[in-house]
Amino acid sequence: MSEQRLIIVSNRGPAQFELSESGERTVRRGGGGLVTALSGLVRQRQALWIASAMTEEDAVVAREANGPVTVELDGVSYEVLLVESDPWAYDRFYNVIANPILWFIQHYLWDLSNAPDIRREEIQAWDEGYQVVNADIAEAVLRTIAGEEEPLVMLHDYHLYTCPALIRQERPDAFLQHFVHIPWSQPDSWRILPARIREQIYRGLLANDIIGFHTTAYCRNFLHCCNELMELEVDYERGAVLHEGRETWVRAYPLAIDAERLERAAASEEVAQYERELLRRRRDYLIIRVDRADLSKNVLRGFTAFDVFLQQHPEFRERVTFIAHLQPSRQDVAEYQEYLERIEALVAVVNHRHGTTDWMPIDLRIYENFHEAVARYKHFDLLMVNALFDGMNLVAKEAPAVSTRDGVVMLSENTGAHEELGDCALTVNPFDIQEQADAIHRALTMDPEERRLRAERLREIVRKRNPRVWIEEQLADIELKRGQGR
């Protein structure tokens, strides 16, 4: 197995092509934690990465190459096959079904008294958008593995739920593994979808030999769904679903961070420049959050909790600054545009209520800057991670890895990271604003010895695992299941 080529399949690939203002083609690393997690695997193993052509220039590259292209990024060489889909179909796939419908279901984001409405347009988006793009990707996989015996295909995330069944239909000998990077919600949340669509999602996923999630809780939820929604035989103890004479394993593989990469970045001159400015301006205490401006991240309640904290503990006024480093997210989705506007409005209210001529309680930064974020990781007193629901939340692992001040982590009990880090973080209910305000006060007044013990334990847990371990655990299970037969 060690010599076998891996086929990695995802919507977003490791490289994204654009045209500069001068008309020159540029390439940059694809966004998101998926690329970071799989880069180590690509370094070690022969791998082909199949992904959607997401930009116009991606599509041009796909047509020009008519096959895989080799891309060098950050010292890693990627072999990438970009798959072009019809633009109308891709828009429905991405902007109507994957985001927001599936994302909202799996993060419990729907206000069910108002939305969603499943109409003809949504059904059409499923049939002529999501299904079409999944078929395009499946066709590319099948062309790639033609002639290979028992190929290994590793699919990723919620964009490709029906793709495995299409591959399985043509290649029953293929070994298919699918990792879902976001939460798996409980059975009732899936009843939003028409039964036909729901069944196609589950049949698609169960065409895999192994399905991976970040936590045991998500595994249990998936098994419950198979039992309740699909009336399938489920073995909870072994983590398996029996269907159509086959068995699909359901396993937890908590995603790790590359702590060594972070430490190199933390020691870099780029980070040092931001550190100097941060330390020049910091007050007695620094609270930070580093998030996408996503509804699931619960930014509004975090700011409201800080507002309550300042009202109840006026002795901290002018002594604490809350830097919120938010990356714009999905601004082509109306709900996200409105959410960002509400964030900016709330920050204005809190700053007006508590601020002075030379002190702004909340410093809101809306852009992406990795080195600036790492500078803040090094010097926070409290990291706020109060997500409503989150697949893992790697920030909760990244910041403690390079903290120089024994920073305290406030961690929502509904994040995947809580399963590993809960014992050494301050656990909060993401809907309980008073509890979050109390956690802010507890963190900023915590005994130094308790801070040190918590921080040491956080660092120990985070550094114990790395992306290589995450990959090796999956490959070990693949080898084990192959050895046992299907």
C-alpha positions in Angstrom: 0.0 0.0 0.0 2.9 2.4 0.7 3.6 2.6 -3.0 0.1 3.3 -4.2 -0.8 6.7 -5.5 -3.5 8.5 -3.5 -6.3 10.4 -5.2 -7.4 13.4 -3.1 -10.7 14.9 -4.1 -12.2 18.2 -2.8 -14.1 21.2 -4.1 -11.3 23.7 -3.2 -7.8 22.6 -4.4 -4.3 23.5 -3.1 -3.8 26.1 -5.8 -5.9 28.9 -7.2 -5.1 30.8 -10.4 -5.9 34.4 -11.1 -5.0 37.1 -13.6 -3.1 40.2 -12.3 -4.0 43.7 -13.3 -1.3 43.5 -15.9 -2.9 40.3 -17.3 -0.2 38.0 -15.9 -1.3 34.6 -14.5 -0.6 34.3 -10.8 -1.1 31.3 -8.5 -1.7 31.3 -4.8 -2.3 28.7 -2.2 -5.9 27.6 -1.7 -7.6 28.9 1.4 -8.8 26.9 4.4 -7.4 24.3 6.8 -7.9 21.4 4.4 -4.9 22.4 2.2 -2.7 22.8 5.3 -3.8 19.5 6.7 -3.1 17.6 3.5 0.2 19.3 2.5 2.2 16.9 4.7 0.6 13.9 3.0 1.4 15.3 -0.4 5.1 15.7 0.7 5.3 12.1 1.7 3.2 10.2 -0.8 2.6 10.2 -4.5 -0.8 12.0 -4.8 -3.0 13.5 -7.4 -5.4 16.2 -6.2 -8.7 16.6 -8.1 -10.6 19.8 -7.4 -13.1 22.2 -9.0 -12.0 25.0 -11.2 -13.3 27.8 -8.9 -12.1 30.9 -10.8 -12.2 31.9 -14.4 -8.5 31.5 -14.7 -8.8 28.0 -13.1 -11.1 27.1 -15.9 -8.7 28.4 -18.5 -5.9 26.4 -17.0 -8.1 23.3 -17.0 -8.9 23.7 -20.7 -5.3 24.4 -21.6 -3.8 21.5 -19.7 -6.5 19.0 -20.5 -5.0 17.0 -17.7 -3.0 17.4 -14.4 -0.7 20.4 -13.9 2.2 20.6 -11.5 2.3 23.5 -9.1 5.0 24.5 -6.6 3.8 26.3 -3.5 5.6 26.9 -0.2 8.1 24.2 -0.9 5.5 21.6 -1.8 4.9 20.2 -5.3 1.3 19.5 -6.1 -0.1 17.5 -9.0 -3.5 19.1 -9.6 -6.4 18.2 -11.9 -8.8 21.0 -12.2 -12.4 20.1 -13.2 -14.5 22.7 -15.0 -18.2 22.7 -14.5 -20.9 24.7 -16.2 -20.9 28.2 -14.5 -24.7 28.2 -13.9 -24.5 24.7 -12.4 -21.6 25.5 -10.2 -23.3 28.7 -8.9 -26.4 26.6 -7.9 -24.1 23.9 -6.4 -22.1 26.3 -4.3 -24.4 29.3 -3.5 -27.8 27.5 -3.2 -27.1 24.0 -1.9 -23.6 23.7 -0.3 -23.8 27.2 1.0 -26.1 27.9 2.6 -28.4 24.9 2.8 -26.0 22.1 3.8 -23.8 24.4 5.9 -26.8 25.8 7.7 -28.2 22.4 8.4 -24.9 21.0 9.8 -24.3 24.1 12.0 -28.0 24.4 13.2 -28.2 27.9 11.7 -31.7 27.9 10.3 -34.4 30.0 12.0 -37.0 27.3 11.1 -40.0 29.6 11.6 -38.8 31.7 8.7 -36.3 29.6 6.5 -35.5 27.7 4.5 -38.3 27.3 1.9 -37.7 24.4 -0.4 -39.2 25.4 -3.7 -38.8 24.5 -7.3 -35.6 26.6 -7.4 -34.0 24.7 -4.6 -35.0 21.3 -6.2 -33.6 22.5 -9.5 -30.4 23.7 -7.8 -30.0 20.2 -6.4 -30.7 18.3 -9.6 -29.0 20.6 -12.0 -26.3 22.1 -9.8 -25.1 20.0 -6.9 -25.7 16.7 -8.7 -24.1 18.0 -11.9 -20.9 19.2 -10.2 -20.6 16.0 -8.2 -21.0 14.0 -11.5 -18.3 16.2 -13.1 -15.9 15.4 -10.3 -16.8 11.7 -10.3 -16.2 11.5 -14.0 -12.7 13.1 -13.5 -11.9 10.5 -10.8 -13.1 7.6 -13.0 -10.9 8.8 -15.9 -7.9 9.1 -13.5 -8.2 5.7 -12.0 -9.0 3.9 -15.2 -6.6 0.9 -15.4 -5.6 1.1 -11.7 -6.3 -2.0 -9.6 -8.2 -1.2 -6.3 -7.4 2.5 -6.4 -7.5 4.6 -3.2 -9.7 7.7 -3.4 -9.9 10.1 -0.4 -12.8 12.6 -0.7 -13.4 15.6 1.4 -16.3 17.6 2.9 -19.9 18.5 2.3 -19.6 19.6 -1.3 -19.2 16.0 -2.5 -21.7 13.9 -0.7 -23.2 12.2 -3.8 -19.9 11.8 -5.6 -18.8 8.5 -3.9 -21.9 6.6 -5.1 -21.2 7.6 -8.7 -17.6 6.3 -8.4 -18.8 3.1 -6.6 -21.3 2.3 -9.4 -18.5 2.2 -12.0 -15.6 0.9 -9.8 -16.8 -1.4 -7.1 -13.2 -2.4 -6.5 -12.1 1.2 -5.5 -11.5 2.0 -1.8 -13.3 5.2 -1.0 -12.8 7.2 2.2 -14.6 10.5 2.9 -13.7 13.0 5.6 -16.3 15.5 6.7 -14.7 18.7 8.1 -17.8 20.2 9.6 -20.2 19.0 12.3 -22.6 16.2 11.7 -25.9 17.3 13.1 -28.7 15.2 14.7 -31.4 13.5 12.7 -34.2 16.1 13.1 -32.1 18.8 11.5 -31.9 16.7 8.3 -35.7 16.6 8.0 -35.5 20.1 6.4 -34.5 18.3 3.2 -37.0 16.5 1.0 -36.8 12.8 1.5 -35.4 12.1 -2.0 -32.5 14.6 -1.5 -31.8 13.3 2.0 -31.6 9.8 0.8 -29.3 10.6 -2.1 -26.9 12.3 0.4 -26.8 9.3 2.7 -26.6 6.7 -0.1 -23.8 8.8 -1.5 -21.8 8.8 1.7 -22.5 5.2 2.5 -20.9 4.2 -0.8 -17.6 4.9 1.0 -15.7 2.3 2.9 -14.8 4.7 5.7 -16.3 8.0 6.7 -14.2 10.2 9.0 -15.3 13.0 11.3 -13.4 15.2 13.8 -15.1 13.9 17.0 -16.9 10.9 18.4 -20.0 13.0 18.9 -20.3 13.6 15.1 -19.8 9.9 14.6 -22.7 9.1 16.9 -24.9 11.7 15.2 -24.2 10.1 11.8 -25.0 6.7 13.1 -28.2 7.9 14.7 -29.2 9.5 11.3 -28.5 6.3 9.4 -30.7 4.4 11.9 -33.6 6.9 12.2 -33.7 8.5 8.7 -32.6 5.5 6.6 -33.8 2.6 8.9 -30.4 0.9 8.4 -28.7 -1.6 10.7 -26.1 0.3 12.8 -23.5 -1.1 15.1 -22.8 1.6 17.6 -20.1 -0.3 19.5 -18.0 -0.9 16.4 -18.9 2.3 14.6 -20.4 0.7 11.5 -23.4 0.9 9.2 -24.6 -2.2 7.4 -26.3 -1.7 4.0 -26.7 -3.5 0.7 -24.4 -6.3 1.8 -21.6 -3.9 2.6 -20.2 -2.3 5.8 -19.1 1.3 6.1 -16.9 2.3 9.1 -17.5 5.6 10.9 -14.4 6.9 12.6 -13.2 10.0 14.5 -9.9 11.5 13.4 -9.4 14.9 15.2 -7.6 17.3 12.9 -4.3 18.6 14.3 -2.3 21.7 13.6 1.3 22.0 12.4 2.8 23.5 15.5 6.3 23.5 14.1 5.2 25.6 11.1 3.5 28.0 13.6 6.6 28.2 15.7 8.7 29.1 12.7 6.2 31.8 11.8 6.2 33.1 15.4 10.0 33.5 15.2 9.9 35.3 11.9 10.7 39.0 11.3 7.2 39.5 9.6 5.6 38.5 12.9 8.1 40.6 14.9 7.1 43.7 13.1 3.4 43.3 14.1 4.5 42.4 17.6 6.3 45.6 18.1 3.3 47.6 17.1 1.0 45.4 19.3 3.2 45.8 22.4 3.5 49.5 21.9 -0.2 50.0 22.0 -1.4 47.2 24.3 -3.1 48.0 27.7 -2.9 45.8 30.8 -5.0 43.0 29.2 -5.5 41.8 25.6 -8.5 39.7 24.5 -8.4 38.4 21.0 -10.6 36.4 18.5 -9.5 35.3 15.1 -12.3 34.0 13.0 -14.1 34.1 9.7 -17.1 36.5 9.7 -19.3 33.4 9.6 -22.7 33.1 11.3 -21.6 29.9 13.1 -18.7 31.8 14.8 -21.2 33.6 17.2 -19.3 37.0 16.9 -22.3 39.1 18.0 -22.8 37.2 21.3 -19.1 37.5 22.0 -19.2 41.2 21.7 -22.3 41.4 23.7 -20.7 39.4 26.5 -17.7 41.8 26.4 -20.2 44.7 26.7 -21.8 43.1 29.7 -18.4 42.4 31.3 -17.5 46.1 31.0 -20.8 47.2 32.5 -20.4 44.8 35.4 -16.7 45.4 36.0 -16.0 49.1 35.3 -12.6 48.8 36.9 -11.4 47.2 33.7 -12.3 50.2 31.5 -9.3 51.6 29.7 -7.2 48.6 30.9 -8.4 46.0 28.4 -8.6 45.9 24.6 -10.5 43.3 22.5 -8.9 42.8 19.1 -11.3 41.0 16.8 -9.5 39.8 13.6 -12.2 38.7 11.2 -11.8 37.4 7.7 -14.7 38.3 5.3 -16.6 35.2 4.5 -19.2 34.3 1.7 -20.1 37.9 1.0 -22.1 36.7 -2.0 -24.6 35.1 0.4 -27.2 37.7 1.7 -27.2 36.3 5.3 -23.4 36.8 5.5 -23.6 40.4 4.2 -26.3 41.2 6.8 -24.3 39.5 9.6 -21.2 41.6 8.9 -23.2 44.8 8.9 -24.7 43.8 12.3 -21.2 43.1 13.6 -19.9 46.5 12.6 -23.1 48.2 14.0 -22.7 46.4 17.4 -19.0 47.3 17.7 -19.9 51.0 17.1 -22.5 50.8 19.9 -20.1 49.1 22.4 -17.3 51.5 21.6 -19.6 54.5 21.9 -20.9 53.3 25.3 -17.6 52.5 26.9 -14.9 54.2 24.9 -12.9 57.3 25.7 -11.0 59.8 23.7 -7.9 57.6 23.7 -9.3 54.1 24.2 -11.4 52.0 21.9 -12.7 48.9 23.7 -13.2 46.7 20.5 -10.6 47.0 17.8 -12.3 45.4 14.8 -10.1 44.3 11.9 -11.8 42.8 8.8 -9.1 41.3 6.6 -6.9 38.3 6.4 -3.3 38.5 7.6 -1.6 35.4 8.9 1.5 37.0 10.4 -0.5 39.6 12.2 -2.8 36.9 13.7 0.3 35.0 14.9 1.6 38.1 16.6 -1.6 38.3 18.6 -1.5 34.6 19.4 1.8 35.2 21.2 0.5 37.9 23.5 -3.2 37.3 24.3 -4.5 37.1 27.8 -7.8 35.6 26.7 -8.7 33.9 23.4 -12.4 33.9 22.7 -13.8 30.9 20.8 -17.5 30.9 21.4 -18.8 29.3 18.2 -22.4 28.2 18.0 -21.1 24.9 16.4 -17.8 24.3 14.8 -16.3 21.2 13.1 -13.0 21.6 14.9 -11.8 25.2 15.3 -8.1 25.2 14.7 -7.6 28.7 16.2 -8.3 27.1 19.6 -5.2 25.0 19.0 -3.0 27.4 17.2 -3.0 30.3 19.7 -2.0 28.2 22.8 0.8 26.6 20.7 2.7 29.9 20.5 1.4 31.8 23.5 4.1 33.5 25.5 1.8 34.8 28.3 0.0 31.6 29.4 -3.1 32.8 27.6 -6.4 31.5 28.7 -8.8 29.9 26.2 -12.6 30.5 26.4 -14.0 27.6 24.5 -17.6 26.8 23.4 -18.7 23.4 24.3 -20.1 23.0 20.8 -16.7 23.1 19.0 -15.0 20.0 17.9 -11.9 21.1 19.7 -13.7 20.9 23.0 -13.6 17.2 23.0 -9.8 17.4 23.3 -9.2 20.7 25.0 -12.2 21.2 27.3 -10.5 20.1 30.5 -7.9 22.9 30.3 -10.1 25.7 28.7 -12.9 27.8 30.2 -15.9 26.0 28.9 -18.9 28.2 27.9 -22.4 27.7 26.5 -22.3 29.8 23.3 -25.9 31.0 24.0 -25.2 32.1 27.6 -24.0 35.7 27.4 -23.7 36.1 31.2 -21.6 32.9 31.4 -19.3 34.3 28.7 -19.0 37.6 30.5 -18.2 35.8 33.8 -15.5 33.7 31.9 -13.9 36.9 30.7 -13.6 38.2 34.2 -12.4 34.8 35.5 -9.7 34.7 32.8 -8.4 38.2 33.5 -8.3 37.7 37.3 -7.0 34.0 37.2 -4.2 33.1 39.6 -0.9 32.9 37.6 -0.2 29.4 38.7 -3.6 28.2 37.4 -3.0 30.1 34.2 0.4 28.4 33.8 -1.0 24.9 34.5 -3.8 25.3 32.0 -1.5 26.8 29.3 1.1 24.0 29.8 -1.6 21.3 29.4 -3.0 23.0 26.3 0.4 23.1 24.7 1.0 19.5 25.6 -2.2 18.3 24.0 -1.8 20.5 20.9 1.8 19.4 20.3 1.1 15.7 20.9 -0.7 15.4 17.5 0.3 16.9 14.1 -1.2 16.6 10.6 1.0 13.6 9.9 -0.6 11.7 12.8 -4.0 12.7 11.5 -3.2 11.2 8.1 -1.5 8.1 9.5 -4.5 7.2 11.6 -6.7 7.3 8.5 -4.2 5.3 6.4 -3.9 2.7 9.1 -7.7 2.2 9.2 -7.7 2.0 5.4 -5.1 -0.8 5.5 -7.0 -2.6 8.3 -10.3 -2.5 6.5 -8.7 -3.7 3.3 -7.1 -6.6 5.1 -10.5 -7.6 6.6 -12.3 -7.3 3.2 -15.4 -5.2 2.6 
